[in-house]
Amino acid sequence: MWPSLKIIVVSVATALVGAIMSPANAEDGRTLRVTAASSDLNAMWVELARTFENEHPGVKVELDNSTRGYDDLVQATLRASLTGSLPDVSFQGANRLRIYTDRNLAIPLGQFLNTDTSDSRKALSPTVEKIGASKGDSYALGFGVAEPVVFYNLDLLARVGGDPSHLPTTWDEIIRLGSSITKLGEGNVGLIFQYNSEDFFWDALLFSQNATMMNSDESKIAFDGPEGLKALEIIKRIGESGQASVDMSKDQARSLFAAGKIGIIFDSNSNQLRFEEDSKDKFRLAVGRFPLMAANGTLPAAGSIAMMFATKPEQQKLAWEFMKFASGPAGQKIVALKSGWLPANDFATHDSTELSGHFAKNANYKASLDQLPILRAWYAFPGENAAKVTKVIVDAMRSVITLQKPPEVGLQAMASQARKLLGVK
């Protein structure tokens, strides 16, 4: 039995990882230091810790979920590595694993996966370890899967002649409806594309055309061709439909959508539960698939993976127990019911009548479930400048969606800066 568990939830306003966690006081095999993004999913992170408390009385869990996005958590984690204050476990963005494996910070998990014969280990599906595979080992466990989807305010859609029972499937249809909603006036915005979600939606625009970010040996960028130009042309049309004049942060856009003033918003499915709750008694909500532009188009799988940074045996033992719990049946149930993400562990989904029933009774999950077969890894750029390349891409998309630069110029700027940062042609 573990001694009694205490959970400390660090508020959003609190200083980040390196400043709040003292490893000297926590490396006792009973205190677990956990960081996670994003703070938008606070209820899920807290319940995950509290449920672990009930199942493992004994450990003090210091939970810091104050960072708003994955890149912010990367920067905080890298700072912590310089001061010797890395957390024991961290829930990071799936496309940022490479940053930690390249720096030899993430602990390889094969040593645990291959020797653990417990029921909790057997409850982890192969998909859970494949999601975190790198360099011939697994360096993370899959936790929650996020996808790009389209949220619709069906009331605004109907006002401009859209058919709520048949959601649009092409960019032309979506942009036409968005433009019409903007023209309604009354403070309505027809269409918002969350381009500033790191490079997630840039990947979606490229992958949906069956294009790639770099060539197979990563010696050359591959998004600077016709597919990249087409992606930015779509972004320009979105700006012209209304977003150019009201460009806003992700949080502002989500709040405006919840208030019933945005007709269509491209966002992660992890926001589904939030939007369902916020739209109650305000407007009818529906979720649609991301438009594909090629028959063999794919989409990026985002979401959260659990990594271990603990180096001392006792801390690793405790960290491994927590990671198995998070990616096991109990943790995956919390993911499904509290986040809008899909569980990474398909064993948990298939074996749980509660979860299968949960998805079946809510039609808004259909789009995400239908897209599962075409998901691929959210691409991670090589090298130490990966996060800087992401910023270059976001900045270029912003310049086009706000109509400050034409697509051709935006693509040229994006490509030239990315080449320089990556040291490739």
Secondary structure, 3 states (H helix, E strand, C coil): CCCCCEEEEECCCCCCHHHHCCHHHCCCCCEEEEEEECHHHHHHHHHHHHHHHHHCCCCEEEEEEEECCHHHHHHHHHHHHHCCCCCCEEEEEHHHHHHHHHCCCCCCCHHHHCCCCCHHHHCCCHHHHHCCEECCEECCEEEEEECEEEEEEHHHHHHCCCCCCCCCCCHHHHHHHHHHHHCCCCCCEEEEECCCCCCHHHHHHHHCCCCCCECCCCCCECCCCHHHHHHHHHHHHHHHCCHHHCCCCHHHHHHHHHCCCEEEEEEEHHHHHHHHHHHCCCCCEEEEECCCCCCCCCEEEEEEEEEECCCCHHHHHHHHHHHHHHHCHHHHHHHHHHCCCEECCHHHHHHCHHHHHHHHCCHHHHHHHHHHHHEEECCCCCCCCHHHHHHHHHHHHHHHHCCCCCHHHHHHHHHHHHHHHHCCC
